[in-house]
Amino acid sequence: MIQQSRSRPSPTVGFRPREATLYAPVKAFLEGRGYEVKGEVQGCDLVAWRSDEPPVVIELKLGFSLALVLQGIDRLALTERVYLAVPRPPARGGRRRRLSPHSPDIRKLCRRLGLGLMLVGRRSVEVVEEPVPYRPRTAKARTQRLKDEFDRRLGDPNVGGVSGVPIVTAYRQDALRCAHVLALSGPMRIGALRAAAGVPRAARILQHNVYGWFTRIERGTYTLSEGGSLALARFAVAIAGLPTGRALVQSCPVAA
């Protein structure tokens, strides 16, 4: 690892370097930590060596990009101490780039690949990520939520990769099943609806009424709202794949 300076780098405003101008501040930064530095060695932008330590390889680019990441991955065949160095983004003003090196996702990507990341200013260099082996923690709670949703969802009502359309989740499927029964049978008490729809969480769905599909007539008794009727028409394809869904499509006017 490269020991950072104690002083905090000042924000850089209006610094627009060329790729070669990144070399001098990075070289000075490393030499100040006892490294011998040479440029353009065997295709590497910058190579630094200190006594008998493994070499440090740094690739310089004017912006974070896939090409830079691929270059860094290739350099990992030479040493585990590979850094990507890019200019520090302006402190304020201007449009934020999608691949900003300040982005948590970009920093996470570098950590996962075992690549270091440097931000180069006019007179400062900041190491924001060190090239250490990535050991991800298993997100057990997220994995369990993924499994629960997968197991509860009936069939495959969504097309992967589609955007701008509502996702038919397991919760939405349960709500649609309740709406099915109300559309066919009229107002019902929660207990009867729970049994008819085969949805154990029917009470919670109707009481919370997340989608606005249900109307409470009296305590424990619900009917379908206007929004619910529109939902049956909107999700007719998804409804057809649910238990009793085909019967609903054939017999319910709003889903025809």
N, C-alpha and C positions, 0 to 999 in steps of 0.2 A: 504494500500500500504506500501511497505517496502522502507524506505528512503535509497537512495544509498549514497555511500561515495563520497566526492568531487573529490578525486584523480581518474584519469583515469587508469583502469587496464592495466598493461603492457602485450604485446603479449606473449603467452606461446609457447615455442618451445620445442618439445621433451617430453612433459608431458604426460605420459601414465599411468593414475591411474587405480586402481581397483575400483569397485563400492563402497566398504566400505570406501576408502580413500577420497571420495567426502564428507563424513559426517563431518569430522573435520573442513575444511574450511567454509562450509555452517553454521555449528553450531557457529563458532567464528564470522562469519558475522552477524548472527542474535543476538547473545549475545551482540555484540557491539552496537546494537540498542535497547537494553533493554528487549529482549525476554528471557524467560526461555525455554530451548530446551531439548527435550528428544527423543531418537531414538526408533524405532520399537514399536509404540504404536497402538494397535488394527489394526495391519497389515500395518500401514503407516510408511514409512522409517524414516521420521522426522516430529515431531510435535512441534510447537512453540506457546507460549502463552504470552501475555503482558497485564497485568491488566485485565480489563473487556472487552477487544477487542475480536472479533471472532478469533478462532484459525487459525494458518497458517499450512498447510500441504504441505510437499515437498517430491516428489518422485525422487529418485536418480537412474540414469541409465548411462551406459557407452556410449550410443549413442541414438540419436533420432529415435524412431520407432513407429509403430502403436500400439504395446503393451503398450508403455509408455503413448501414448495419451489415450488409453482406460482406463488405470489405473488412469490417471488424471481425466477423466470424471467421473469415479466411485467415486472418492474422493470429487467431487463437491456435493455429497449428504450429506457430513459432514460439509462443509464450502465453501463459495465462494472464499476463499483465498487459492487457490491451485497453486503451482508452480511445473514445471518440471525442474530438474537440470541435466545438462549433461556437460561433459568436454568441455573446450574451444578448438575448432579445432586449429591445428598448424598454426602459422602465415604465413608460406610459405613452399613450398615444399610438396611433397606427392600428392597423387591423391585426389581431392575433392570428398567427398561423396555426393551421390544424396540427402540424407536427412540431409544436413548440417544445424545446428541450426542457422547459419548466413543467410541462404537463406530467401529472402523476402517472398516466398511462405509459408515457415514453420512458420515464425513470423505471417503472416496473418492468418494461420490456428489457431495458439494459441489465437490470438485476437478474432477470430470468435467464438471459443469455450469457451472463458472466462477463459483461463488458462494462468498463468504467466510462464515465461521462464527465467532460470538462466544459465549463463555460468561459469563454475568453473575452475579456473586455479590453479597453484601450490600454490600461495599465494594470490589469489584474487578471488572475486566473483562479477559478473556483472549481474544486473537485466536488461534484454533487453526488456521484455514485462511484464506488470502488469496484474493481473487477473481482468479486468474490464468488465462490461457487453458490449457485442458487439452491436453496432447500425450502421449497414451498410448504407452508403449513396446510394440512388438510382441513378444508372448511366443512366439518362434519354436519353442521346445522344446515348449510346450503345444499349439501349433497342429499340430506334427508328430505328437504323441501322439494328438491328435484325429483326424487323417487316417489314421494307422495303425490305430486302432481301427475307424474307419468302413470302411476298405478290407478289413480282415480279417474283420469280422462278416458272416456269411452271412444274407441275407434281413433281415427286420425282426421279430425275435422279441419285442420289448418294446412296450408301449403307453406313449407319452409322457405324463408327468404323474402316473402311478400311483405310490403310495408304499406301503411296507410289504411289498413283494414283492421277491424276489431279481432282480437284473438279469442277463439272459443276455448276458454279455460275450463277446468273441471267444475269450478264454481258456477260459471256461466251455463254449463251444461245442466247442472242441477236446477238452476233457476228456470231454464227453458223447460225442463221436465215438469216443474210445478206449473208453469204457464200453460203447458200442454193440457194438463188435467183441468185447470180452471176454464180454459177455452172450450173444452168438450162438455164439462159438467156444470159450469156455473159456480156461484159462491159455495165455498166449502169451509169447514172447520179444519184447523191445522192438523189434528190427529188423522182425520179421514184423508186429507191431502197427502200427508206423509206416507200413508200406506198405499194410496192409489198411485202416487208418482214414484214410489220406491226411493225416496230421498230422505235419509235419516236426519239431515240438517234442515229440513223444510221450515221449521219454526224460526230458526235464526235467519234464514234467507228472506222470509216474508216480513219479519219484524224489522230487520235492517233495511230492506228494500233498496239495495244499493243502486239498481238500475231504474227504479221508479216504475216497475212493471206491475205492481200489486197495489190494491186499494183495500184498506181495512174498513169493513162494514160495521162490525161490532167486535168486542173483545173475543179473539180466537177465531174470527171468521173473516175470510178475505175473498176478493174477486179480482179479476183481471182488469188492469187499467188500460187506458187508451194507448199508453206507451208500450204496454205488454202486447197488445194486439199488433202494433206496428213491428215489434221485435219478432213475433212469430212469422211475419211475412219476410222480414229482413234475413232471418236465419233459417229459412225454410230448408235449405240444403243440409245444414247441420242437424236440424230437427229430424230429417229423414233417416239419419244414422243412429238415432237414439232409440232405446226401448219404447215401443208403442208409437214411435215417430212416424212410421209409414201410415199407420191408421189415422194419425192426426192430419197428415198431409192430404189424405183422401177425404176426410170427413169434416175438416175445419175450414170454413170459408176464407178466413183471414190468411191461411197459409197456402191457399190454392193459387 
